[in-house]
Amino acid sequence: MNHYVEFVKNHRKLLFVIFIAVNILAIIGLFQIQINPEFNIFMPEDSIYKETLDKMTQYFSTSDQISFLIESQNSELTPKNLSNFRNFQAFLEQQNNINYINGPTPSEIPVGRQKINLNNINKENIAQFKNYYNNMGKLSSIYKNNDKLYASFTIFPTLNFSNENLNNIENYLEDNNMNYHASGNLYMQQKIIDYILLILLFIPPTALILILLVFKTQMGSLKATLFSILPAGIAALWTLGAVGWTGNQVSIITVLAPIFTIVIGSADGLHFVSHLQESLDEGKSRIESIINTLKMIGIPMIITTITSMIGFLSLLVMNTKAIYDLAVFASLGVFLAGIATWFVLPLFLTGNINLPYYNKGKKLFTTQIKKLWGKPSIIILLGLILIASFGTTRINTEFNMPMVYRDFTSVHKSFEKIKEITGGSLPLYLLVKSEDNPLKPGNAEQIMSIQNELIEKDLAAKTMSAFDIYSIIYSNFTNTTEIQYPQSLNQINMINQMVFSERGFNPTKQFINIEENYSRVMIFPKNLNNNTLEEIATYVDNKKGNLNELDMNLTGVQYLMHDLNQNMLSNQKNTLFLAFAIVFLLLYVSLKKFIPAIISILPIGFTVLILFGFLGLSNISLNLFTATIFSITIGVGIDYAVHFTSVWMNFKKQGYENIKSVNKAYDYTARPIMANAFGLAIGLSALLMSPLRIHLYVSTLMWVSMISGVFLSLSFLPTLLKKIK
């Protein structure tokens, strides 16, 4: 340590130049960051639903749709609001990257055996329009609810549809003072771009400020506090710069990486400055204090950096790109925070900088926790284990698209409104392959029977297919009261010639691929819960064997997330086992004692159990996002035990008897451990500002994790260590 500190002191000017150059490069990298709004990062790589989704995208150009629900203050269909609807649909028809618009007001509509132009709306023909919409039945895009009229427009975009296209549509609606609600998988993921930008701009700085305030209460000096969080802030900058320079993208989950870097990476800086203050308080010089600090906690800082990285890297066993990217970016951030602590703090503090003593700081609950040593800590732990054991039996793995957004967001409100008015918002898809023309009456009857049964069994709120469209038009032609499908392909061809045009009104285009003999059905489930999705999948599987000349498969983003949920528990077990095994190995290498290593890992093991119990009791689901907290808890929470046990062993080596060593270790480590835990939890409270519900869950679970980890590390752990002879 002496040689390293002397090297830094003697080469400060050169090292400062390197430091400034690296920061300039990182800032340049910031402006090269790209945002990935796509939800396909949640897709398991080996999912059968993904294979079907890819196939559907191949044959229908897109797998998603966007729904716009336009609200009119009039309760009746009038020439004015019908004209407004037509103008909006005409605007959509002129936009790029849209395959087709299924709306109530195409340029012309079939009425009987003739077509009426909707660009010429007046009082005389409004009755015909009303009759047309009434005859459309469940396929009507006009809805009445609570004395208001609503028009639904479903957009089938191309694969090149972008956030710019969406902004153009929303700008039109706002410029024309049209009240609207929008939803759909593609809409939700496009809106993510705006949210991620807000998160990147505001939440990392907020987290840094919150940690600063917490650390200030413990350090007693603003200057000392700034130095303690400096490495973490620098590491966050370097991490984002590296993301930009390497061409990687930031998603709704990897946006957490710089936040984790700040709140987790601040631990080493806090321990460094805290122990440096302790050494200065004993009368040592600044250089001697830096050397003494590195000798005492240098190795523990390396170990805790590695364990924190392992907590993230253990997530690599999760079979999804979203978690893979978070594991890589966050572990990189923690690594850079460790490098910054060793490099930046000695670089600054070997200069002519006076660091005030710590004794002006306030100790958070350290006196109260010490009173719990012995039987009280064991009794409290047993109570927590009992409660947690009950909670673990109630864990659920629900996770779907609407759960990503918080209730106050426009995305969530729109989803609920469209579901209320139209009966559906986020569809599932049934992809059907036939041996011949999919429109053949025999094929249609089998699929329509499935559609009806899904509704009768209360599994779907509604379904939609090309067969429904042909049935309604045919019934209008024949003036029958009962909806019937055409009796032959000749009748279907007649409808195509008389009603549909190649570029105009043809709502069947997004449901039928005649050339490849494919059709698809949109299924709007009654809800997106796992049980409902599983019941629909079971029903479809049972029906497969009874179909003649047809093969069908379910797909949709919700099924991909469902796959992820089903694999979560088994993946979680593998992740935790890997994290615990590697962390224990590092503890054993660091402490060189088997029993202290076993004792040191117990607090974090019980913390994980408590966290599982809290999930069940709070009804927060175990999903893609909450699963990450367990690995983070192991990687971060073990830091407290490592620091406490390492300092305890250091004092024992100095000749202190065991109980005295435990007490001195507590005096040295309680303050930085407490400050770090509260700093981390309060720092992640910045996520309360996030519009994404999953970020709220991360913050909540981190509070539970840190409180449990601190209590066990500062009460249960010393209780056990005092018994070691």
C-alpha positions in Angstrom: 0.0 0.0 0.0 2.9 2.3 0.8 4.3 2.1 -2.8 0.9 2.6 -4.3 0.1 5.7 -2.3 3.6 7.1 -3.0 3.2 6.5 -6.7 -0.1 8.4 -6.8 1.3 11.2 -4.8 4.4 11.6 -7.0 2.5 11.3 -10.4 -0.6 13.4 -9.5 -0.4 15.8 -12.5 -0.1 12.9 -15.1 -2.9 11.0 -13.4 -5.1 14.1 -13.3 -4.6 14.5 -17.1 -5.6 10.9 -17.6 -8.6 11.4 -15.3 -9.9 14.4 -17.2 -9.3 12.7 -20.6 -11.4 9.7 -19.5 -14.2 11.9 -18.3 -14.3 13.8 -21.6 -14.5 10.5 -23.5 -17.3 9.4 -21.3 -19.3 12.6 -21.8 -18.9 12.2 -25.6 -20.2 8.6 -25.2 -23.3 10.0 -23.4 -24.5 11.7 -26.6 -24.2 8.5 -28.5 -26.6 6.5 -26.3 -29.6 5.0 -28.1 -32.9 3.9 -26.5 -34.4 0.5 -27.0 -38.2 0.7 -26.5 -39.0 -2.8 -27.7 -40.6 -5.4 -25.5 -39.0 -8.2 -27.4 -36.1 -7.9 -24.9 -38.5 -9.8 -22.5 -38.8 -12.7 -24.9 -37.3 -16.0 -23.8 -35.0 -17.3 -26.5 -36.5 -20.8 -26.7 -40.2 -20.0 -26.5 -42.6 -21.7 -28.9 -44.8 -18.6 -28.7 -41.8 -16.6 -30.0 -41.5 -19.0 -33.0 -45.2 -18.5 -33.8 -45.0 -14.7 -33.3 -42.0 -14.6 -35.8 -44.0 -16.6 -38.3 -47.1 -14.4 -38.0 -44.9 -11.3 -38.5 -43.5 -12.9 -41.6 -46.9 -13.6 -43.2 -48.8 -10.5 -42.0 -46.0 -7.8 -42.0 -46.6 -6.9 -38.4 -47.6 -8.7 -35.2 -48.9 -5.6 -33.4 -51.6 -3.0 -33.7 -52.4 0.4 -32.1 -55.8 1.4 -31.0 -57.0 5.0 -30.8 -60.3 5.7 -29.2 -61.7 9.1 -30.1 -64.2 10.6 -27.6 -67.1 12.8 -28.9 -69.1 14.9 -26.5 -72.3 14.2 -28.6 -74.3 11.1 -27.6 -75.6 10.6 -31.2 -73.9 10.2 -34.5 -74.1 13.6 -36.3 -72.7 14.9 -39.5 -70.2 16.9 -37.6 -68.7 14.2 -35.4 -68.8 11.7 -38.3 -66.9 14.3 -40.4 -64.3 14.6 -37.6 -63.9 10.8 -37.6 -63.5 10.8 -41.4 -60.9 13.5 -41.4 -58.9 11.6 -38.8 -59.0 8.4 -40.8 -58.1 10.3 -44.0 -55.1 11.7 -42.2 -54.1 8.2 -41.1 -54.5 6.9 -44.7 -51.9 9.4 -45.8 -49.2 8.4 -43.2 -46.2 6.3 -44.0 -45.5 3.0 -42.3 -49.1 2.0 -41.9 -50.4 -1.1 -43.6 -54.1 -0.6 -42.9 -56.6 1.3 -40.8 -59.6 -0.5 -39.5 -61.9 2.5 -38.5 -65.5 3.5 -38.7 -65.0 6.0 -41.5 -63.1 4.7 -44.6 -63.5 6.7 -47.8 -66.6 4.6 -48.7 -68.7 2.0 -47.0 -71.0 -0.7 -48.3 -74.7 -0.2 -47.7 -76.7 -3.0 -49.2 -75.3 -3.7 -52.7 -73.9 -0.2 -53.2 -71.1 2.0 -51.7 -71.6 5.4 -50.2 -68.8 8.0 -50.1 -68.1 9.2 -46.6 -66.5 12.4 -47.9 -70.0 13.7 -48.5 -71.9 13.6 -45.3 -75.3 15.3 -44.8 -78.5 15.0 -42.9 -80.2 13.1 -45.6 -77.8 10.1 -45.6 -76.9 10.1 -41.9 -79.7 7.6 -41.4 -78.0 5.1 -43.8 -74.7 5.5 -41.9 -76.4 4.8 -38.5 -78.1 1.7 -40.0 -74.7 0.5 -41.3 -73.0 0.8 -37.9 -75.9 -0.9 -36.2 -75.7 -3.9 -38.6 -72.0 -4.3 -38.0 -72.7 -5.9 -34.6 -69.6 -6.7 -32.6 -67.4 -5.4 -35.4 -68.8 -1.9 -35.2 -66.2 0.7 -34.4 -68.8 3.1 -32.9 -69.6 2.8 -29.2 -72.0 4.6 -26.9 -71.2 4.8 -23.2 -72.4 7.2 -20.5 -74.1 9.5 -23.0 -70.8 9.8 -25.0 -70.0 8.6 -28.4 -66.7 6.8 -29.1 -65.0 5.9 -32.4 -62.3 3.2 -32.4 -59.5 3.2 -35.0 -57.2 0.2 -35.1 -53.9 0.8 -36.9 -51.9 -2.1 -38.4 -48.4 -0.6 -38.8 -45.4 -1.8 -40.8 -42.2 -3.0 -39.1 -40.7 0.5 -39.8 -43.3 2.3 -37.7 -41.4 4.6 -35.3 -41.9 7.0 -32.5 -42.0 9.9 -35.0 -45.0 8.3 -36.8 -46.8 8.0 -33.4 -46.0 11.6 -32.5 -47.4 12.8 -35.8 -50.7 11.1 -35.1 -50.9 12.4 -31.5 -50.0 15.9 -32.7 -52.9 15.8 -35.2 -55.3 14.8 -32.4 -54.1 17.5 -30.1 -54.0 20.2 -32.8 -57.7 19.4 -33.6 -58.7 19.3 -29.9 -59.8 15.7 -30.1 -60.0 13.8 -26.9 -58.4 10.4 -27.3 -57.1 7.3 -25.6 -54.5 5.0 -27.1 -53.3 1.5 -26.4 -51.7 -1.6 -27.9 -48.4 -3.4 -27.4 -46.6 -1.2 -30.0 -48.1 2.0 -28.5 -46.9 1.1 -25.0 -43.4 0.3 -26.1 -43.1 3.5 -28.2 -44.1 5.6 -25.2 -41.3 4.0 -23.2 -38.8 6.3 -25.1 -40.2 9.4 -23.5 -40.2 7.7 -20.1 -36.6 6.5 -20.3 -35.4 9.9 -21.3 -37.1 11.4 -18.2 -35.6 8.7 -16.0 -32.1 9.2 -17.4 -32.3 13.0 -16.9 -33.8 13.2 -13.4 -33.5 10.0 -11.4 -29.7 9.4 -11.3 -29.0 13.0 -10.1 -31.9 12.7 -7.6 -30.4 9.4 -6.3 -27.0 11.1 -5.9 -28.5 14.0 -4.0 -30.5 11.7 -1.7 -27.4 9.7 -0.9 -25.5 12.9 -0.3 -28.0 14.0 2.3 -27.9 10.6 4.1 -24.1 10.4 4.1 -23.9 14.0 5.4 -25.7 13.0 8.6 -23.0 10.4 9.2 -19.9 12.1 7.9 -20.6 15.5 9.7 -18.8 17.3 6.9 -20.1 18.3 3.4 -16.6 18.0 2.0 -16.1 14.5 3.4 -19.5 13.5 2.1 -18.8 14.8 -1.4 -15.6 12.8 -1.5 -17.4 9.6 -0.4 -19.9 9.7 -3.2 -17.5 11.1 -5.9 -16.3 7.6 -7.1 -19.9 6.4 -7.6 -20.9 9.5 -9.6 -17.8 9.2 -11.7 -18.4 5.5 -12.3 -22.0 6.2 -13.4 -20.7 8.6 -16.0 -18.1 6.1 -17.2 -20.7 3.4 -17.4 -23.1 5.4 -19.5 -20.2 6.6 -21.7 -19.2 2.9 -22.2 -22.8 2.1 -23.2 -22.7 4.9 -25.8 -19.3 4.1 -27.2 -20.0 0.4 -27.6 -23.3 1.0 -29.4 -25.5 -0.7 -26.8 -29.0 0.5 -26.1 -30.8 1.6 -22.9 -34.1 -0.2 -22.1 -36.6 0.1 -19.3 -34.6 -2.3 -17.3 -31.0 -1.4 -18.2 -31.8 2.3 -17.4 -31.4 1.0 -13.8 -27.7 0.3 -14.3 -26.4 3.9 -13.7 -28.8 4.2 -10.7 -27.5 0.9 -9.2 -23.9 2.1 -9.9 -24.5 5.2 -7.9 -26.3 3.7 -4.9 -24.2 0.5 -4.7 -20.9 1.9 -5.8 -21.0 4.6 -3.1 -20.3 1.9 -0.5 -16.6 1.7 -1.1 -16.2 5.5 -1.1 -18.1 5.8 2.2 -16.0 3.1 3.9 -12.8 4.6 2.6 -13.6 8.2 3.8 -15.1 7.0 7.0 -12.1 4.9 8.0 -9.8 7.7 6.8 -11.6 10.0 9.3 -11.2 7.5 12.0 -7.4 7.3 11.3 -7.1 11.1 11.2 -9.0 11.3 14.5 -6.3 9.1 16.0 -3.7 11.8 15.1 -2.1 10.2 12.1 -1.0 12.3 9.1 -3.0 12.4 5.9 -0.6 10.0 3.9 -0.3 7.7 6.9 -4.1 7.6 7.2 -4.6 6.8 3.5 -2.1 4.0 3.8 -3.6 2.7 7.0 -7.1 2.8 5.5 -6.1 0.8 2.5 -4.4 -1.7 4.6 -7.4 -2.2 6.8 -10.2 -2.2 4.2 -8.4 -2.4 0.9 -9.0 -6.1 0.5 -12.5 -6.0 1.9 -13.3 -3.3 -0.7 -12.0 -5.5 -3.5 -14.0 -8.5 -2.1 -17.2 -6.4 -1.8 -16.8 -5.0 -5.3 -16.5 -8.6 -6.6 -19.4 -9.9 -4.6 -21.6 -7.0 -5.8 -20.6 -7.8 -9.4 -21.3 -11.5 -8.8 -24.8 -10.6 -7.5 -25.5 -9.0 -10.9 -23.6 -11.5 -13.1 -25.5 -14.4 -11.5 -28.5 -13.0 -13.4 -26.9 -14.2 -16.6 -28.6 -17.6 -16.1 -31.9 -15.8 -16.8 -33.0 -16.7 -20.3 -33.8 -13.2 -21.6 -31.8 -10.3 -23.1 -33.2 -7.7 -20.8 -31.7 -9.3 -17.7 -28.5 -10.1 -19.6 -27.9 -6.5 -20.5 -28.7 -5.3 -16.9 -26.3 -7.9 -15.5 -23.5 -6.7 -17.8 -24.1 -2.9 -17.4 -24.6 -2.9 -13.7 -21.7 -5.2 -12.9 -19.5 -3.0 -15.1 -20.7 0.1 -13.2 -19.9 -1.5 -9.8 -16.5 -2.5 -11.1 -15.8 1.0 -12.3 -17.0 2.4 -8.9 -14.4 0.1 -7.3 -11.7 1.3 -9.7 -12.7 4.9 -9.1 -12.5 4.5 -5.3 -8.9 3.2 -5.5 -7.9 5.7 -8.2 -9.9 9.0 -7.7 -9.9 9.2 -3.9 -6.1 8.8 -3.4 -5.6 11.1 -6.3 -7.5 13.9 -4.7 -6.8 13.2 -1.0 -2.9 13.0 -1.4 -3.1 16.6 -2.3 -3.4 19.6 0.0 -6.9 18.8 1.1 -8.1 19.0 4.7 -10.7 16.4 5.6 -12.6 17.3 8.8 -13.0 14.7 11.5 -16.2 12.7 11.6 -17.2 13.4 15.2 -19.8 16.0 14.2 -21.8 13.4 12.5 -24.9 11.7 13.9 -25.0 7.9 14.4 -28.2 6.4 12.9 -29.7 3.9 15.4 -26.3 2.3 16.1 -26.8 2.5 19.9 -30.3 1.1 19.7 -29.2 -1.9 17.5 -26.3 -2.8 19.8 -28.9 -3.2 22.6 -30.4 -6.0 20.6 -27.3 -8.2 20.8 -27.9 -11.7 22.3 -31.3 -13.2 22.8 -33.4 -10.3 21.5 -31.7 -10.5 18.0 -32.4 -14.3 17.9 -36.0 -13.9 19.0 -36.7 -11.2 16.5 -35.0 -13.3 13.7 -37.1 -16.3 14.6 -40.3 -14.2 14.4 -39.3 -12.8 11.0 -38.5 -16.3 9.7 -41.9 -17.5 10.8 -43.7 -14.7 9.1 -41.6 -15.0 6.0 -42.3 -18.8 5.8 -46.0 -18.0 5.6 -45.4 -15.3 3.0 -43.4 -17.5 0.6 -46.5 -19.7 0.1 -48.4 -16.7 -1.3 -45.8 -15.7 -4.0 -47.3 -15.1 -7.5 -45.5 -14.7 -10.8 -48.0 -12.4 -12.6 -46.4 -10.0 -15.1 -48.0 -8.4 -18.1 -47.7 -5.2 -20.1 -50.1 -3.0 -18.1 -48.2 -3.9 -14.9 -45.2 -2.0 -16.3 -46.9 1.4 -15.9 -48.2 3.1 -12.8 -51.8 4.0 -12.5 -51.3 7.8 -12.9 -49.7 7.4 -16.4 -51.6 8.3 -19.5 -50.7 4.8 -20.9 -52.3 3.0 -18.0 -55.4 5.2 -18.0 -55.9 4.8 -21.7 -55.5 1.0 -21.4 -58.3 0.9 -18.8 -60.6 3.2 -20.8 -60.3 1.3 -24.0 -60.9 -2.0 -22.2 -64.0 -0.5 -20.6 -65.5 0.9 -23.8 -64.5 -1.7 -26.4 -64.0 -4.8 -24.3 -60.4 -5.3 -25.4 -57.1 -3.5 -25.7 -54.2 -6.0 -25.8 -55.0 -9.0 -28.0 -53.7 -12.5 -28.2 -53.4 -14.1 -31.6 -54.5 -17.5 -33.0 -52.5 -18.2 -36.1 -54.2 -20.8 -38.3 -52.6 -22.8 -41.2 -55.0 -24.5 -43.6 -54.3 -27.0 -46.4 -56.3 -24.9 -48.9 -58.1 -21.6 -49.1 -58.5 -20.4 -45.5 -61.8 -18.7 -46.4 -63.4 -22.0 -47.4 -66.7 -22.4 -45.4 -65.5 -25.6 -43.8 -62.4 -23.9 -42.4 -64.4 -20.8 -41.3 -67.0 -22.9 -39.4 -64.3 -24.6 -37.3 -62.6 -21.3 -36.4 -65.8 -19.4 -35.7 -66.9 -22.3 -33.4 -63.7 -21.8 -31.4 -64.3 -18.0 -31.3 -67.8 -18.5 -29.9 -66.7 -21.1 -27.3 -64.0 -18.8 -26.0 -66.6 -16.2 -25.3 -69.1 -18.7 -23.9 -66.5 -20.1 -21.5 -65.8 -16.5 -20.3 -62.2 -16.7 -21.4 -62.4 -13.9 -23.9 -64.3 -10.6 -23.9 -64.5 -10.6 -27.6 -62.8 -12.1 -30.7 -62.3 -10.8 -34.2 -61.5 -12.5 -37.5 -62.0 -12.2 -41.3 -64.8 -14.8 -41.0 -66.8 -12.4 -38.8 -66.4 -9.6 -41.4 -67.6 -11.8 -44.3 -70.5 -13.2 -42.1 -71.8 -9.7 -41.3 -71.6 -8.4 -44.9 -73.2 -11.6 -46.3 -76.0 -11.4 -43.8 -76.6 -7.7 -44.8 -76.7 -8.8 -48.4 -79.3 -11.5 -47.8 -81.2 -9.5 -45.2 -81.2 -12.4 -42.7 -81.6 -11.7 -39.0 -79.2 -14.5 -38.0 -75.5 -13.9 -38.8 -74.3 -16.5 -41.3 -71.1 -17.1 -43.2 -71.2 -17.3 -47.0 -72.1 -20.7 -48.3 -69.4 -21.0 -51.0 -66.2 -19.4 -52.2 -68.1 -17.9 -55.1 -70.2 -15.9 -52.7 -67.0 -14.8 -51.0 -65.5 -13.7 -54.3 -68.7 -11.8 -55.1 -68.3 -9.9 -51.8 -64.7 -9.1 -52.6 -65.6 -7.7 -56.0 -68.6 -5.7 -54.9 -67.5 -4.4 -51.4 -63.7 -4.5 -51.1 -61.1 -2.7 -53.2 -57.4 -3.2 -53.3 -56.4 0.0 -51.7 -59.6 1.1 -50.0 -62.0 -0.5 -47.6 -60.9 -4.1 -46.9 -60.8 -4.9 -43.2 -60.0 -8.5 -44.0 -56.5 -7.7 -45.2 -54.8 -8.0 -41.8 -56.6 -11.3 -41.0 -56.1 -13.4 -44.2 -53.1 -14.4 -46.3 -54.6 -16.3 -49.2 -51.2 -17.0 -50.9 -49.8 -18.8 -47.9 -53.1 -20.2 -46.6 -52.8 -18.5 -43.3 -55.4 -16.7 -41.2 -55.3 -15.2 -37.8 -57.9 -14.5 -35.1 -57.6 -11.6 -32.5 -58.6 -12.8 -29.0 -59.2 -10.2 -26.4 -59.0 -12.1 -23.1 -61.2 -11.2 -20.1 -58.0 -10.3 -18.3 -54.3 -10.9 -18.6 -53.8 -13.0 -15.5 -51.7 -16.2 -15.7 -54.7 -18.4 -15.0 -56.8 -17.0 -17.9 -53.9 -17.3 -20.3 -53.3 -20.9 -19.3 -57.0 -21.8 -19.6 -57.1 -20.3 -23.1 -53.9 -22.2 -24.1 -55.3 -25.5 -22.6 -58.6 -25.0 -24.5 -56.7 -24.4 -27.8 -54.5 -27.4 -27.3 -57.5 -29.6 -26.7 -59.2 -28.4 -29.8 -56.2 -29.0 -32.1 -56.8 -32.8 -32.4 -60.4 -32.2 -33.4 -59.7 -29.9 -36.4 -59.9 -31.0 -40.0 -57.2 -29.8 -42.3 -56.2 -27.0 -39.9 -53.2 -26.4 -37.6 -53.3 -23.5 -35.1 -51.0 -22.0 -32.5 -51.4 -19.2 -30.0 -49.0 -16.3 -29.6 -48.8 -12.7 -28.4 -46.5 -10.6 -26.2 -48.5 -11.6 -23.2 -47.7 -15.3 -23.8 -44.0 -14.4 -24.1 -44.2 -12.7 -20.7 -46.2 -15.6 -19.3 -43.4 -18.0 -20.4 -40.9 -15.7 -18.6 -43.1 -15.9 -15.5 -43.3 -19.7 -15.6 -39.5 -20.0 -15.8 -38.9 -17.4 -13.1 -38.9 -19.6 -10.0 -36.6 -22.3 -11.5 -34.3 -19.6 -12.9 -34.4 -17.8 -9.5 -33.2 -20.9 -7.7 -30.3 -21.3 -10.1 -29.4 -17.7 -9.8 -29.5 -17.7 -6.0 -27.5 -21.0 -5.7 -24.8 -19.6 -8.1 -24.6 -16.3 -6.2 -24.4 -17.9 -2.8 -21.8 -20.5 -3.9 -19.5 -17.9 -5.4 -19.9 -15.4 -2.6 -19.2 -18.1 0.0 -16.0 -19.1 -1.9 -14.9 -15.5 -1.9 -15.6 -15.1 1.8 -13.6 -18.2 2.6 -10.7 -17.0 0.5 -10.9 -13.6 2.1 -11.3 -14.7 5.7 -9.2 -17.9 5.4 -11.5 -19.4 8.1 -14.4 -21.7 7.4 -16.6 -21.0 10.5 -16.4 -17.2 10.2 -17.2 -17.5 6.5 -20.3 -19.6 7.3 -21.4 -17.2 10.0 -20.9 -14.2 7.7 -23.1 -15.6 5.0 -26.0 -16.4 7.4 -27.4 -12.8 7.6 -27.7 -12.5 3.9 -29.3 -15.9 3.7 -32.0 -14.9 6.2 -32.4 -11.6 4.4 -33.3 -13.4 1.1 -35.8 -15.5 3.0 -37.4 -12.4 4.5 -37.5 -10.8 1.1 -39.4 -13.8 -0.4 -41.8 -13.6 2.5 -42.4 -9.9 1.9 -43.2 -10.6 -1.8 -45.9 -13.0 -0.9 -47.4 -10.8 1.9 -47.3 -7.6 -0.2 -48.7 -9.3 -3.3 -45.8 -8.0 -5.4 -45.2 -10.6 -8.1 -41.9 -12.4 -8.6 -41.2 -11.2 -12.1 -38.4 -10.1 -14.4 -37.7 -6.9 -12.4 -38.2 -8.0 -8.8 -36.1 -11.1 -9.4 -33.1 -8.9 -9.8 -33.4 -7.6 -6.2 -32.5 -11.0 -4.8 -29.2 -11.2 -6.6 -28.5 -7.6 -5.7 -29.3 -8.3 -2.1 -26.7 -11.1 -2.0 -24.1 -9.0 -3.8 -24.6 -5.9 -1.7 -25.8 -7.2 1.6 -22.8 -9.5 2.0 -20.7 -6.3 2.0 -21.8 -5.5 5.5 -20.8 -8.9 6.8 -17.5 -8.8 5.0 -16.6 -5.4 6.4 -17.7 -6.3 9.9 -16.0 -9.7 10.0 -12.8 -8.5 8.3 -12.4 -5.6 10.8 -13.2 -8.1 13.7 -10.4 -10.4 12.5 -8.0 -7.5 12.1 -8.5 -6.5 15.7 -8.1 -10.2 16.8 -4.8 -10.3 15.0 -3.7 -7.2 16.9 -4.1 -9.2 20.1 -7.5 -8.0 21.4 -9.6 -10.7 23.0 -12.7 -11.8 21.2 -15.5 -9.8 22.8 -13.3 -6.6 22.7 -12.7 -7.3 19.0 -16.4 -7.5 18.3 -17.1 -4.3 20.2 -14.3 -2.4 18.4 -15.4 -3.8 15.0 -18.9 -2.5 15.7 -17.6 0.9 16.6 -15.6 1.1 13.4 -18.1 -0.4 11.0 -21.6 0.4 12.3 -21.6 4.0 11.2 -20.5 3.4 7.5 -22.7 0.2 7.3 -25.7 2.0 8.6 -25.1 5.1 6.4 -24.5 2.9 3.3 -27.7 0.8 3.8 -29.9 3.9 4.4 -28.1 5.7 1.6 -28.7 2.8 -0.8 -32.4 2.5 0.2 -33.1 6.2 0.2 -31.0 6.6 -3.0 -33.2 4.1 -4.8 -36.2 5.9 -3.5 -35.5 8.2 -6.4 -37.3 5.5 -8.4 -40.5 6.6 -6.7 -40.5 9.4 -9.3 -40.5 6.9 -12.1 -43.7 6.5 -14.2 -43.0 2.7 -14.3 -44.5 0.5 -11.7 -41.7 -2.0 -11.9 -39.2 0.7 -10.7 -41.5 1.4 -7.7 -41.3 -2.3 -6.8 -37.5 -2.2 -7.0 -37.3 0.7 -4.6 -39.8 -0.9 -2.1 -37.9 -4.3 -2.1 -34.6 -2.6 -1.6 -35.9 -0.9 1.6 -36.9 -4.3 3.0 -33.6 -5.8 1.9 -31.4 -3.1 3.4 -33.3 -2.9 6.7 -33.2 -6.7 7.2 -29.5 -6.9 6.1 -28.4 -4.1 8.4 -30.3 -5.5 11.4 -28.9 -9.0 11.0 -25.3 -7.8 10.2 -25.1 -5.5 13.2 -27.1 -7.6 15.8 -27.3 -11.3 14.8 -23.8 -11.5 13.3 -21.9 -9.9 16.3 -24.0 -12.2 18.6 -22.6 -15.2 16.8 -19.1 -13.9 16.6 -19.0 -13.2 20.3 -19.4 -17.0 20.8 -16.4 -17.9 18.8 -13.4 -19.0 20.9 
